Amino acid sequence: MQWSETIKGYIEALRPVKEGPVVAERILSLIDFTSLNESDTDASIALFFEKARQTIGHVAAVCLLPRFVQLATVEFSGSPIKVATVANFPEGASPLEEVLVEIGRALEAGAQEIDVVFPYHRYLAGERQYAHTFVSACKAACGDNVLLKVILETGALNDTTIIADASYDVLAAGADFIKTSTGKIPEGATLEAAATMLLVANHIAPQLKRRVGVKVSGGIRTLAQAIQYVELADNIWGKERVTPETFRIGASQLLEEVIKANT
């Protein structure tokens, strides 16, 4: 498939969407509210938990470091808010055996979603079979009831053809979601990367006969930015398919913007 012209067309077709309470509530429902700082403490995470629930609604998930999963599991027991954590984070360079141990511990602590960093260095070096084995093993560890989101680190892949190939390979290997970025390297999410991933997901889902999703993350701080990504997904997939089950926005600062737009 020729990606560049198709991607360009979708991005050029984006039009400003007026901010307001209805749009803000929709964005809120798609957020993976994220805190992945080594400086995080039990006290700072308690404040983070408070922000995850708003009078206008709630975020899709909280995403935090593995050491806080058990706290989050207790906090959101019986809540529609999912508990997510990271593995192989952020460099994507741990041995598979160690990553599987990480995932196992997170699941024991109650994690419902795992955001694992793709071994993108090895993929760029041509080790596509290893990448397939890696994702398949991670999904097997998660099982059917735990969502596996694979972080491609699109800023490092840095080419729409490579991003498309990696997206296809990762979804074919069993990932439930493909995700743009860790937020830990200079280039995070871009509209070009997101459009590529959305198009691949649209193309492969009928072949896989299962639902697949896309998560955009890395540098999305304003409501205007978030709206652009949601509109892009609406235009490629159709609005009815852009729900928390298939589309997420990973962000740490965006929530403040959403709250302001609803006041």
JOHU-V787641 format. One record per residue. N is the residue number from 0. RES is the residue in three letters. SS is DSSP state (hx for helix, st for strand, lp for the rest). NEAR is the number of other ideal C-beta (glycine too) atoms within 12 Angstrom. D_FIRST is the distance of its C-alpha to the first C-alpha in Angstrom with 2 decimals. Layout:
BEGIN
N_RES_SS_NEAR_D_FIRST ; N_RES_SS_NEAR_D_FIRST
END
This chain:
BEGIN
0_MET_lp_18_0.00 ; 1_GLN_lp_13_3.82 ; 2_TRP_hx_28_5.99 ; 3_SER_hx_19_9.38 ; 4_GLU_hx_14_10.37 ; 5_THR_hx_24_9.38 ; 6_ILE_hx_32_11.25 ; 7_LYS_hx_18_13.96 ; 8_GLY_hx_18_14.52 ; 9_TYR_hx_30_15.17 ; 10_ILE_hx_28_17.43 ; 11_GLU_hx_15_19.29 ; 12_ALA_lp_17_19.93 ; 13_LEU_lp_25_21.87 ; 14_ARG_lp_14_25.55 ; 15_PRO_lp_11_28.62 ; 16_VAL_lp_25_29.81 ; 17_LYS_lp_14_33.54 ; 18_GLU_lp_25_34.71 ; 19_GLY_lp_18_37.26 ; 20_PRO_hx_21_38.48 ; 21_VAL_hx_18_36.03 ; 22_VAL_hx_27_32.98 ; 23_ALA_hx_33_34.73 ; 24_GLU_hx_23_35.42 ; 25_ARG_hx_33_31.82 ; 26_ILE_hx_47_30.70 ; 27_LEU_hx_39_33.57 ; 28_SER_hx_31_32.44 ; 29_LEU_hx_41_29.04 ; 30_ILE_st_45_30.57 ; 31_ASP_st_49_30.86 ; 32_PHE_st_43_34.05 ; 33_THR_st_46_34.08 ; 34_SER_st_35_36.85 ; 35_LEU_lp_35_36.08 ; 36_ASN_lp_20_38.87 ; 37_GLU_lp_15_41.17 ; 38_SER_lp_10_43.96 ; 39_ASP_lp_25_43.50 ; 40_THR_lp_17_46.72 ; 41_ASP_hx_18_47.92 ; 42_ALA_hx_13_49.39 ; 43_SER_hx_20_46.28 ; 44_ILE_hx_31_44.18 ; 45_ALA_hx_20_46.79 ; 46_LEU_hx_15_46.25 ; 47_PHE_hx_31_42.48 ; 48_PHE_hx_28_42.99 ; 49_GLU_hx_18_45.09 ; 50_LYS_hx_29_42.37 ; 51_ALA_hx_36_39.81 ; 52_ARG_st_21_41.87 ; 53_GLN_st_26_42.40 ; 54_THR_lp_12_44.48 ; 55_ILE_lp_23_41.49 ; 56_GLY_st_25_39.47 ; 57_HIS_st_28_37.97 ; 58_VAL_lp_42_34.97 ; 59_ALA_lp_40_32.53 ; 60_ALA_st_40_33.51 ; 61_VAL_st_46_35.44 ; 62_CYS_st_50_33.89 ; 63_LEU_st_45_36.52 ; 64_LEU_lp_34_37.63 ; 65_PRO_hx_35_38.63 ; 66_ARG_hx_23_42.33 ; 67_PHE_hx_36_42.27 ; 68_VAL_hx_34_40.55 ; 69_GLN_hx_24_43.88 ; 70_LEU_hx_29_45.23 ; 71_ALA_hx_38_42.20 ; 72_THR_hx_28_42.45 ; 73_VAL_hx_18_46.05 ; 74_GLU_hx_26_45.38 ; 75_PHE_lp_32_42.69 ; 76_SER_lp_15_44.11 ; 77_GLY_lp_8_43.86 ; 78_SER_lp_20_41.60 ; 79_PRO_lp_19_38.14 ; 80_ILE_lp_33_37.10 ; 81_LYS_st_35_35.23 ; 82_VAL_st_41_36.14 ; 83_ALA_st_51_33.37 ; 84_THR_st_43_33.80 ; 85_VAL_st_42_32.00 ; 86_ALA_st_45_31.89 ; 87_ASN_lp_40_31.09 ; 88_PHE_lp_36_31.51 ; 89_PRO_lp_29_30.91 ; 90_GLU_lp_21_30.24 ; 91_GLY_lp_37_28.21 ; 92_ALA_lp_21_30.38 ; 93_SER_lp_25_32.84 ; 94_PRO_lp_16_33.24 ; 95_LEU_hx_29_31.67 ; 96_GLU_hx_16_35.22 ; 97_GLU_hx_20_36.22 ; 98_VAL_hx_36_33.21 ; 99_LEU_hx_27_34.06 ; 100_VAL_hx_20_37.65 ; 101_GLU_hx_32_36.56 ; 102_ILE_hx_38_34.59 ; 103_GLY_hx_23_37.54 ; 104_ARG_hx_21_39.98 ; 105_ALA_hx_39_37.92 ; 106_LEU_hx_30_37.75 ; 107_GLU_hx_17_41.50 ; 108_ALA_hx_25_42.07 ; 109_GLY_lp_27_40.26 ; 110_ALA_lp_42_36.72 ; 111_GLN_lp_33_34.45 ; 112_GLU_st_44_31.20 ; 113_ILE_st_45_30.16 ; 114_ASP_st_54_27.94 ; 115_VAL_st_52_27.38 ; 116_VAL_st_43_26.06 ; 117_PHE_lp_51_23.33 ; 118_PRO_lp_39_24.67 ; 119_TYR_hx_40_22.31 ; 120_HIS_hx_22_24.65 ; 121_ARG_hx_26_24.41 ; 122_TYR_hx_34_20.64 ; 123_LEU_hx_24_20.47 ; 124_ALA_lp_13_23.03 ; 125_GLY_lp_12_20.80 ; 126_GLU_lp_19_22.41 ; 127_ARG_hx_24_19.48 ; 128_GLN_hx_16_21.86 ; 129_TYR_hx_23_24.38 ; 130_ALA_hx_39_21.98 ; 131_HIS_hx_28_21.21 ; 132_THR_hx_24_24.98 ; 133_PHE_hx_42_25.79 ; 134_VAL_hx_46_23.77 ; 135_SER_hx_25_24.94 ; 136_ALA_hx_30_28.50 ; 137_CYS_hx_44_28.38 ; 138_LYS_hx_33_27.23 ; 139_ALA_hx_20_29.95 ; 140_ALA_hx_30_32.44 ; 141_CYS_hx_35_31.49 ; 142_GLY_lp_18_31.68 ; 143_ASP_lp_12_30.56 ; 144_ASN_lp_14_32.50 ; 145_VAL_lp_31_31.41 ; 146_LEU_st_39_28.14 ; 147_LEU_st_46_26.20 ; 148_LYS_st_52_24.25 ; 149_VAL_st_52_22.60 ; 150_ILE_st_54_22.75 ; 151_LEU_lp_52_19.95 ; 152_GLU_lp_42_21.88 ; 153_THR_hx_47_18.96 ; 154_GLY_hx_28_21.50 ; 155_ALA_hx_33_22.01 ; 156_LEU_hx_35_18.40 ; 157_ASN_lp_22_18.16 ; 158_ASP_lp_21_14.65 ; 159_THR_hx_31_11.54 ; 160_THR_hx_20_9.56 ; 161_ILE_hx_29_12.63 ; 162_ILE_hx_43_12.94 ; 163_ALA_hx_34_9.58 ; 164_ASP_hx_30_10.69 ; 165_ALA_hx_43_14.15 ; 166_SER_hx_46_13.44 ; 167_TYR_hx_33_11.92 ; 168_ASP_hx_33_14.85 ; 169_VAL_hx_47_17.42 ; 170_LEU_hx_42_16.77 ; 171_ALA_hx_27_16.70 ; 172_ALA_lp_33_19.96 ; 173_GLY_lp_33_21.64 ; 174_ALA_lp_45_21.42 ; 175_ASP_lp_38_22.25 ; 176_PHE_st_47_20.95 ; 177_ILE_st_51_18.93 ; 178_LYS_st_52_20.87 ; 179_THR_lp_48_20.38 ; 180_SER_lp_44_23.67 ; 181_THR_lp_38_27.21 ; 182_GLY_lp_38_28.69 ; 183_LYS_lp_25_30.61 ; 184_ILE_lp_26_28.84 ; 185_PRO_lp_14_28.85 ; 186_GLU_lp_21_25.31 ; 187_GLY_lp_35_24.57 ; 188_ALA_lp_42_22.12 ; 189_THR_lp_31_20.21 ; 190_LEU_hx_34_18.47 ; 191_GLU_hx_34_15.38 ; 192_ALA_hx_44_15.37 ; 193_ALA_hx_48_16.24 ; 194_ALA_hx_41_13.56 ; 195_THR_hx_43_10.89 ; 196_MET_hx_53_12.93 ; 197_LEU_hx_46_13.55 ; 198_LEU_hx_37_10.01 ; 199_VAL_hx_40_9.56 ; 200_ALA_hx_39_13.06 ; 201_ASN_hx_34_12.51 ; 202_HIS_hx_23_9.83 ; 203_ILE_hx_30_12.06 ; 204_ALA_hx_26_15.45 ; 205_PRO_hx_12_16.02 ; 206_GLN_hx_14_15.45 ; 207_LEU_hx_20_17.85 ; 208_LYS_lp_8_20.23 ; 209_ARG_lp_20_21.37 ; 210_ARG_lp_23_21.21 ; 211_VAL_lp_39_19.26 ; 212_GLY_st_42_19.89 ; 213_VAL_st_50_19.16 ; 214_LYS_st_51_22.04 ; 215_VAL_st_47_22.23 ; 216_SER_st_52_25.17 ; 217_GLY_lp_38_26.72 ; 218_GLY_lp_31_28.58 ; 219_ILE_lp_38_28.34 ; 220_ARG_lp_23_31.98 ; 221_THR_lp_23_32.41 ; 222_LEU_hx_36_32.01 ; 223_ALA_hx_23_30.26 ; 224_GLN_hx_31_27.52 ; 225_ALA_hx_41_27.20 ; 226_ILE_hx_34_27.07 ; 227_GLN_hx_32_24.09 ; 228_TYR_hx_47_22.07 ; 229_VAL_hx_41_23.32 ; 230_GLU_hx_31_22.59 ; 231_LEU_hx_39_18.98 ; 232_ALA_hx_38_18.76 ; 233_ASP_hx_27_20.73 ; 234_ASN_hx_29_18.44 ; 235_ILE_hx_34_15.21 ; 236_TRP_hx_30_17.07 ; 237_GLY_lp_14_20.27 ; 238_LYS_hx_17_23.54 ; 239_GLU_hx_11_24.95 ; 240_ARG_hx_23_22.45 ; 241_VAL_lp_31_23.13 ; 242_THR_lp_21_26.19 ; 243_PRO_lp_31_27.68 ; 244_GLU_lp_24_26.45 ; 245_THR_lp_33_22.77 ; 246_PHE_st_44_22.88 ; 247_ARG_st_47_25.25 ; 248_ILE_st_52_26.34 ; 249_GLY_st_47_28.16 ; 250_ALA_st_42_30.98 ; 251_SER_lp_31_34.61 ; 252_GLN_lp_26_35.79 ; 253_LEU_hx_39_33.87 ; 254_LEU_hx_40_36.36 ; 255_GLU_hx_21_39.16 ; 256_GLU_hx_27_37.23 ; 257_VAL_hx_41_36.59 ; 258_ILE_hx_26_40.30 ; 259_LYS_hx_20_41.35 ; 260_ALA_hx_28_39.22 ; 261_ASN_lp_23_40.99 ; 262_THR_lp_14_44.50
END
